[in-house]
Amino acid sequence: MGKLSVFLFVLSFYPIVNAGSGSHSLWALATYISGETPFPEFTVVVMLDDVQVGYYDSNMKQSVYRGQHINDKAEDEEVQDGALVFGDMYQSMKNRLFKLKHHFNLTEGVQVQKRIAGCEMLDNGEPALVMFKNVFNTVSVDYAIYYNMTHFTYDAGQLLQGWDGKRKEVEINNLMEVYLPICIKSLKRFLKREKNIVMRKVPPRLRLIKKEVSGGFQVSCLAFGFYPRHINMTLLRDGQPVAEQELTGGEVLPSGDGTYQLRKSLEVSTEELKKRHNYTCTASHLSLDNKLDVSWESGAERVHLSTLSALLVMLLGFILFSIFICVKRRWSNTVDAKVSVEMNLSSDSET
């Protein structure tokens, strides 16, 4: 359940933080809880792309990292960097939540503040972006900072008063001079350690599934078993992309074995089936040199099914007719034999 919550939290920010398939990211997903719960007051999960590589909470007060072949020097650097970053996040989120509780006069119950903070790096080692974003009680965006090496964006949110010019300048300086270098250094370190996991490429398997439903067919384009999670999949009708508003699904989901799956479905009415449209499922992925394509012609299959149905009816009729003839012949033979026996008995009695 904890891993699922973390994954959903990552996905909620994914359209913002994904800079493209030619990059890698490192994110700290922090949660601060005020109130009586069985959970630590402050927790952080560290994600390299979509792989959990670290954990910290206010009970242990120590970072725990996964991976092997960690030397003492690297471990000391990670502990120091973690203590600096997580300690600052802990204190700032605690102060922020105190102000929010006072602002909304929240004296009872459990209050939760979440933060995602981290960076992305291009494949050439250059920083792509650094950002953090806060959410209060899972529904209200608190404030966010985003810097993609060309422009800076600050959103104060609607909950508390925003920063003045001087405070904003200090925060930008901390972001660029302290947190970004630590984040990029840590990202490179984790990427080197976990490269066999996060840099592997597993090609998708592609299926075009047809299922009869009330009023027509449901055509589903399914890609599964692929990694990384970045994939482009389109359902075409006569060579033209089907509009997204006509489709259902479209979310990349974990398969439970370290790979991902994606499904897009289209409802095709009985009237549309008569028009003999050609539906094509096409997908491109980092692991593929060329696109994958699977096609289906609705009208042709409908004709084929109708012809097959007619042949089956004819075959069934022939079988029933043959059975009728056989039964009739057997009955006729039985009657003839009975008559013959009766005639023989009659002849013998007369004699």
N, C-alpha and C positions, 0 to 999 in steps of 0.2 A: 504493500500500500504506500509506503514511504517513497519508493522508487517511482511509482506511478504518479504520485503528487508532484515530485520533482520534475518528471518528464512533462506533465501537463503545464507546469509553471514555465518551463523552458519554451514550450510550444506557444504559450500565450504571448511571448515576446518575439517569437521567431521572425515575423515579417519585418521587424525593426532591425534586428541584429544580424541578419543574414546578408553578408556583403557579396555573396556569390560562391560558386562551386570552387573557384581557384583561391580559396582562403581557408584558414583555420582560426578557431576562436577559443578563448578561455574565459569562463564566466563563473563568478561567485554568486550563488543563489542564497541570500540570507533571509532569515525569519526572526523577528523579535516579537515575543508574546508577553502581554501584560495580563495578569490574572491567574487564577488557580487552574493549572493543567498538569498532566503527567509528563509533559515535555520540558526539555531545557528552555530557559528563558531566551537564549540566543543560539541559533544554529546556522551553519554555513555548509553548503554542498558545492564542491568545485567540479566544474564540468569542462573537459577538453572536447570540443565539438559536442558530440552526444554521448560521451563516455565519462562516467563519474571517476575522478582521479583523487579526490580529497574530501575530508570532512573535518569540521571543527564545531564544538559546542561549548557553552559557558560552564558546563559541569566539568568537563575534562580539562578545559583551558589549554588544549594542546592540539595541534594539527596532526591528522592521520592521513597519510598518502599511500595509495596503492602503487604497485610496481616493484620490480626486482632490480638488483645490481645498483642499489643506491649507496654511494660512498658517504663517508662521514661529512666531508666538506659540503657536498650537495645537500645533505640532510640539514646541516646547520643553516645554510642559506635559506632553505625552504621554511625552517622554523622561524628564522628572523623575519623574513618577508611576511609570513603568515601572521606573526604576532603584531607586526606593524599595521597591516591592512585590516585584519579581522578586529584588532583592538580598536582601531579608529571607527570601523563600521559599527561595532557594538555600541560605542559611546554616542556616536552621532544618531543612530536609530533610537537609542534609549531617550536621548534628549528630544528628538523629534516627536516620538510618541507621547512623551510627557506634555509637550505643547499642544498636540492634537487632542488629547484627553481633556485638557483644560479649556481649549477652544470650544469643544462640543459638550462640555460639562458631563463627561463620561466618568462616573464614579464607581460603577459596578460592572461585573461581567468581564469577559475575555476580549481583549483588543489585540489585533494582529497587524503588524507592518511588515511588508516584504520588499526586498530590494534585489535587483539584478545589477551587477557591476562587472565590467570586464572589457576585453579588447578583441579585435580581430587583426590578423596578420596575413598579408598576401603570400603567395608561394615563394616570392623572391626575398622574403624576410622583412619587407617594409611594412610599417604599421598601416592598417586600413581604417580603423576607427577605435574610439574609446567612448564608453557611455555608461551611465547608470540611470536607473529608473525606480521610483518608489510606488508602492500601492498600499493603501490603507484599508483594512478590513475587507480585502479582496475585491472591492467594487469601485473604489475611488482612487483615481490616479493622483498621487501626491505631487511630486515634482520630478523632472527628468533633465539630464544633461547629455548631449550628444555632440561628438566632435569627430568628423571624418577626414581630418588632415587638410581640408580645404575650407570648411566653414563650421562655425560653432552654433549650436541650437540649445536654448535654455527654455524650459517650460516650467513656470512656477506652480502650475496646477491651480485648483480652485479652493484648496483647503486652508492654507496659511498665506500670510503676506510674503511676497517674493523678496529676493535679495536686492539690495541697492547696487549701484555701479561698482563701488569699491569692494563689496563683499563678493560680487560676481568675478571681479578680476583676481581676487585671492584664490577662489575656487578653481578657476581656469588654470592658474599657475600650478596649484597642487595637482590638478588632474594631469597636466602635461609634463611637469618636472618630476613628480614623485610616482604617481600611480601608473601612468603609461609605461615608463621604463621598467618598473617592477613586473607589470603584467606581461609585457613582451618578453622579458627575460624568462619569466616562469613558463610562458607559452612555449618558447623554444625548448626549454628543458623537458617539459612534459611531452612535447611532440617527439623529441628524440627517444624518450623512454618508451612511449606507447605507439611508435610508428607502425608496428606490425598490426595493431588494431585499427587505429584511426585512418591509416593511409592505405588500407587494403581496398581492393575493388572487386566487388561481386556483381556480375551482370544480372539484370532482371530476367525473369521468365514472363512471357506475355501470353494472355489468353483473351479471346473474345467470346463471352458466354451469352447464350441466347436462352431465355426462359419465357414460356408462355404465361401470360397474366391476363386478368380480366380486361377485355377490350383490345388485346393485341399481344405484343411481345415486349420484354425488357431486354435491352442490349447492354451488356456490361463489359467495359474494358478493364482488365485486371493485370497489374504488374506486381510481381511478388519476388521475395528472395534476393533483393538488391541491397548494396551498400557502396558508397555512402547514400544518405537519404535524399540528396538532390537528384531529381528526375524530372524530365519534361514528357508528359504523356497527353496526347490529344486524340479525340474521337472525331473522325472525318465522315461526312456524308457526301458522297459523290465528289470527293476530293476537297471539300470545303470544311473548315473546322465548325463543329456544332457549337452554338453559343453556350457559354457557361451557365446562363440562367435556365437552360433546358436540361441541364445535367444535375444529378444528385451525387453525393459523395465528394471526392476530390481532396480528402485529407490524407497525408502520408502518416501511416501508423506503424508502430513496432510490431514485428511478427513474433517476438518472444525468443528468437534464436540469435539475436544480434543483427538481423536484417530487417528490411522494411517492406511495406506493401502499400499499394495505392489502387483504389477502385473508382471508376466513373461510370454512371449508369444513365441510360436514356430510355424513356417510355416511347414505344412505337405503336401507333394506333393501327387498327385493322385496315383503315383507308390508306394509311401510309404504306402498309405492306404491299398493297396492290401496285404501287408505283415503281417497284423494282429498284430501290435505292441501293447503292453500294456503300456499306459501312466499313470503315477501316480504323483499326486501333494502331497508333504509331507512338513509339517511345524512343527517346534518346537519353543516354546515360554516360557518365565518365568512363565506365568500363567497356563501352561499345565503340568500335570504329565506325559503324554504320547504324542507321536507325533500324529498329525492329518494327515489322508491319504484319498485322493479321487482318484479313478481310472477310466480309460476308455480304452476299447479294440477297436481299430480302425476298424479292419477287421470284427469283430463280429457285430459292429453297422452298418457297410456298408452292410453286408449280410442281417441284419435285415431290413434295410431301403429298400434294393432291393426287399426282399420278400414282405414287406408291399406295395411297389409300384406295384408289380405284382398283389397282391390281390385287390388293389384298381382298377387297370385296368380291372380285371375280373369282379368285382362287377359293375363297370360302364357299361361294355358290357352287363351284365345280365339285368341291369336296362333298357338300351336302347332297348334290344331285347324284354323285357316284354312290354315296351311302344309300340313298333312296333306291337306286337301281339294284344294288346288291341285296338289300332287304327284300325288295319285290321279287327278285329272282329266287331267293331262298324260300320265300313264302310260297311262290308258285311251285317250286320243286317239291316242297313239303306236301302241298295239296295234291299234286300229281301222284306222289308216292303213296299217299293215304288212299286215294281212289283206286290205285292199282292193287293195293293190298285187299281192299274191300271186295274188288271184283274177283280176285283169286279165291278169297274165302267163300264167296257166293258160289263160284264154280265148283269148289270142292264139296260143298254141302249138297248140291244137286246131284253130284255123282254118287 
